[in-house]
Amino acid sequence: MGVLKTAILQSNYIPWKGYFDLINSVDEFILYDEMQYTKNDWRNRNKIKTPNGVQWLTIPVKQDALEQKINETKVFDQKWNIKHWRTLQQNYAKAPFFKHYKELFEHLYLTINSEYLSQINYLFITEICKELGIQTKLTWSDQYNYGDGKTERLVRLVQSTGGKEYLSGPAAKDYLNESLFNEAGIKVTWIDYSGYSQYYQLFPPFEHGVTILDLLFNEGPNASLYLKSFTETGTLQV
């Protein structure tokens, strides 16, 4: 067995392909939803393609306090799921593989009964991982004891998994104290989100930064060909 790799990130709603590349690049992916909920972020919304350009799909949530955690955040419109599914149908009905996934995602959307944003995000993330063939272990940060300190918490979480390598998104370069990882014997590496290949997409011009549902509906079972973690590690059997 090689060096165990860990990634830690907040849950997002129907995330873009880079999020799933991060998951597929590690042995354990920790959902860090004990962090503060932030408005106008990716926690409760994502983008889709439409004939009129890119459009946000946003889950309406309550924010009762500034320090509210993501895993404390609740939905306030119980019909959001019906509206989102209707919007996806309207804009992706002509996508080559929409019918292939219609039953799965229609069932997901119309049977959602959780009022918690974290649980909703987890439902979509786990189902999409199955469709992509991603077998990474998914856990929650509250399953571990990790103490205080921004970077110190991350170090302790990686230690809790037995990981010796921490894979991070590039945005964390602004605040991550790599020396604390080095002192703990953990290597820090950074995922590269550049250089993605374009795929067939409705409504040009092409847009990379949209939900992975766009990739699934347009490329179907070939979606993994457009994730770098599959093609670069040789795990994809073509």
N, C-alpha and C positions, 0 to 999 in steps of 0.2 A: 504493500500500500504506500502511495506517495504522501507528500505533505498535505495534511487536512487544511482546506481553505474555507474561510467563513466570510460572509457578507452580512451587513446589518443595515436595514433601511426601513423607513416608514411605509405602511401600506398605501398604495395608490389605487384609484378607481380605473378599471380596465386599462392598465398601463401600456405605454408604448413598447416597441420591440426591444429597446435597450434594457429595460427593466428585466425582461425575461432572459436576455443575454447574461445579465449579472447573476440571476438565479442559477442559470445553467452552468455557470463558470465555477461554482463553489460546491462544497460538500454539504454545507448547512447554511441556510438563509434565515436570518432572524428578523422577524417583523417587529420594528421598534416603535410600537404604538403607545408607549408610555410617554412619548414626547408631546410637547404642546401642539395643539391643533393650530394650523395657520390658515388664515383666509386667503382666497385667490391663489391657491396652490394646487398641487396634483392629488391631494388626498381625496377630494370628493368630486373631481371633474377631469375630463379629458376631451380631446378633439376628434372629430370625424370629418370626412370629406362630404361635401354637398355640391349640387350644381352652382350654388352661389358662393362657393369658397369654403374655407374651414369654419366649422361651427363647434361651439362648446356643448358638451353634455354635462350638466351639473346636477349632482344630488343635493337637494335643499336640506341644509342641516341647521341645528340650533347651536349658537355659541353663547352660553350663559355667563361665561367668565373668560377673561383674557388668558388665564393660565390653564384653561380646560385642556385635558389630554385628548389625543386622537381616539383612544379606546373608551372615552367617556362621551364622545360626540354622537348625538342622535339625529335621525331624520325627522323632519317635521311635516312633510307632505307624503302621506302613505300611498299616493298614486304615482309617485315619481317613476317607479319601475315600468308601469304601463306606458307612460309618456315616452320614456327612453326607448322602449322596445318599438313603439310605433314610429319614432323618428329614425331608428336604425332600419326598419323595414322600408320606409319611404325612400331612404337614400342609398340602400345597398341591395334592393330587390333585383337589380340587373347585374350585380356582381357575379362572376362566374361560379363561385362556390357558396353563394348565400343559401341556396336550397340545401346544400350539404350540411350546413350548421344550423339551419333554421329551427329544427325541432329541439336541439340542445339548448340554444340560447333563449328561445321562446319559453321553454320550461324554466330555465334559470330565472329569467326576469319575472315571469308571472307567478312564480311560487315563492319568491323572496318574502320572508315574514319577520326578519330581524329589523329592529329599529336602530341598531348600532352600526355606524359607518365601518368600523374595523371588521366586523363579521361579514358585512356585504362585500367589502374589498377582498377578504380572504376567500370567499366563495368563488368569485370570478377568477382570482389568481390561481387557485388550486385546479379549477376546471380547465383553464387555458393551459396550464402546465401539462395536464394529462393529454390534451389535444396535441401539444408540441412534442410530447415524449420526454419531458423534463422530469427527472426522478430525484432531484435534490430534496433533502430533508428540510421541511419548513417548520419553524418553531416561533414562539413568542418570547419577547424579552422578559416578560413577567414570570416566565418559568425558571429564571435564573436570579441569583442574588449578585448585584453588580455595584452597589455603593454609589458614591458621588463623584463629580468631576466629569467634564464633557468628554475628554479623551480617555480618562481613567475608566469610565463606564464601558466604553467600547473594548478596551484592553481586557477587562474582566469578563465581558461577554464572550470574547474570542477564547479566552482561557477556559471558560466553562464548557465550551464545545470540544476542547482538546485541539483546537486549531493552532497552526503554526504560521499561517499566512492569512492576512486580512485584505480582501479585495474591496476597494472603495470606488465610488463614483467621483469624477473629477471635481465636482463642486466642493468637496470636503477639503481640498488642498488649502483653502483659505483659513481653516481653523484647526485642522488635525495636527496634533503634536506627535510627529513620527518617532521622536526620541523615546517616548514612553513605551511605544511598541517594541522598539529595538531593545530597550532595557529588559523587557519581558520575553525576549527571544522570539518575537513575532515579526515576520516580514510584511511590510506594507507594499501592495501593488495597486496600480490604478487601471481601471477599465478604460478602454479607448472607444468612444462612441462615434468616431469618424470613419469614413470610408465604406459606409453601407451601400450595397447595390440597390438600384431602383428595381421595382417590380411592377407588374401591370396594376394600374390604379385608375379608378374612375375619376372623371372631372379634373383634367390637367389644369395647372402645372403640378408636377409631382411634389408631394410633401412627406418628409420623413417623420416629423414630430406629431404623429397621430396615434390613436389607440391601435393596439395589435389586432383588434377585430377587423380593421381595414385590411391588414395583411392576410388574415385568415379567410375573409370573405372573397378576396381577389385571387389568392394563390392556393387556398385549400391545403391539402396534405403536403404540398411543396413549400409551405411557409417556412419550414426549418432551413431551407436552402438560403434564406435571406437573413438568418441569424448567424452572426460571426462565430459564436461559441460552438456551434455545430460544425461548421465547415472548417474552422481553423484547428479544432482539436481532433478532427477525424472521426468523431462519434457518429456522424451522419452516414448512413449507408445508402448510397445512390445507385 
